[in-house]
Amino acid sequence: MNALYVPLLEGSAGTRQTIRSMQRLVLEATRDPDVVRQAELVVHEGGAPGGDLRSEAESIFGWVRRHLTYRRDPTAQQLLRDPRLLLTRIRDEGWAAGNCANHAMLTAA
């Protein structure tokens, strides 16, 4: 588990760079049994009916929104926190901080 400060390239190259890093972190997290179990618990506690993907997504989105406090990145940098690190902080402290990319990655994972 880690957090990456990535100096951004200019323009669309920086966007592609960020998305590639996000994809890698989300893919690694989705293979972690603890992340999968947390998603199952969130969906169950959210009352989503089995097989209702929209309700499941709403449960997960709402949970992330309640537990992840928004923090802005420094100018011209992108901080990507591993979703597994964020889950650990939320379990230990009840909350974590992250930017929009972190919110998206934790929700996707």
C-alpha positions in Angstrom: 0.0 0.0 0.0 1.3 3.4 -0.9 0.6 6.9 -1.9 2.2 8.4 -5.0 3.1 12.0 -5.6 3.4 12.2 -9.4 4.8 15.3 -11.1 2.3 15.8 -13.9 3.2 16.1 -17.5 1.7 19.0 -19.5 -1.9 18.9 -20.9 -3.5 15.6 -22.1 -0.3 13.7 -21.5 -0.7 14.4 -17.8 -4.3 13.3 -17.9 -3.3 10.0 -19.5 -0.5 9.6 -17.0 -2.9 10.0 -14.1 -5.5 7.6 -15.6 -2.9 4.9 -16.1 -1.7 5.1 -12.5 -5.3 5.2 -11.3 -6.2 2.1 -13.3 -3.2 0.2 -11.9 -4.1 1.0 -8.3 -7.8 0.1 -8.7 -6.9 -3.2 -10.4 -4.6 -4.1 -7.6 -7.2 -3.2 -5.0 -10.0 -5.2 -6.7 -7.8 -8.3 -6.3 -7.5 -7.8 -2.6 -10.0 -10.0 -0.6 -10.2 -7.3 2.1 -11.4 -4.7 -0.4 -14.0 -7.2 -1.8 -15.2 -8.0 1.7 -15.6 -4.3 2.6 -17.6 -3.7 -0.6 -19.9 -6.6 0.3 -20.4 -5.3 3.8 -21.1 -1.8 2.5 -23.7 -3.1 0.0 -25.3 -5.3 2.6 -25.5 -2.5 5.2 -26.8 -0.2 2.5 -29.8 -2.5 2.0 -29.2 -3.0 -1.7 -31.2 -5.9 -3.1 -29.1 -8.7 -4.5 -28.3 -8.2 -8.2 -29.5 -4.5 -8.3 -26.3 -3.0 -9.6 -27.6 0.6 -9.3 -28.5 0.2 -5.7 -25.1 -1.5 -5.0 -23.3 1.4 -6.7 -25.3 4.0 -4.7 -24.5 2.2 -1.4 -20.8 2.2 -2.2 -20.8 5.8 -3.5 -22.6 7.0 -0.4 -20.3 5.1 2.0 -17.2 6.6 0.3 -18.7 10.1 0.4 -19.4 9.8 4.1 -15.9 8.5 5.0 -13.6 10.3 2.6 -13.0 14.0 3.2 -12.0 16.0 0.2 -8.5 17.5 0.1 -7.1 19.4 -2.8 -3.7 18.5 -4.5 -0.8 20.8 -4.6 -0.6 22.7 -7.9 0.8 20.7 -10.8 0.9 17.5 -8.8 -1.5 14.5 -8.4 -1.6 12.6 -5.2 -2.9 9.1 -5.7 -3.5 7.1 -2.6 -3.9 3.4 -2.8 -7.6 2.5 -2.2 -6.3 -0.2 0.3 -4.5 2.5 2.3 -7.7 4.6 2.4 -9.8 1.6 3.6 -7.2 0.9 6.4 -7.4 4.5 7.5 -11.2 4.5 7.5 -11.3 1.3 9.5 -8.7 2.6 12.0 -9.9 6.2 12.3 -13.4 6.3 10.9 -12.4 8.6 8.0 -9.6 9.4 5.5 -8.7 12.3 3.3 -8.4 12.3 -0.5 -8.8 14.2 -3.7 -11.3 13.5 -6.5 -9.1 10.9 -8.0 -8.9 9.1 -4.7 -12.7 9.2 -4.3 -13.1 7.7 -7.8 -10.5 5.0 -7.2 -12.0 4.0 -3.8 -15.5 3.9 -5.3 -14.3 1.8 -8.3 -12.3 -0.6 -6.1 
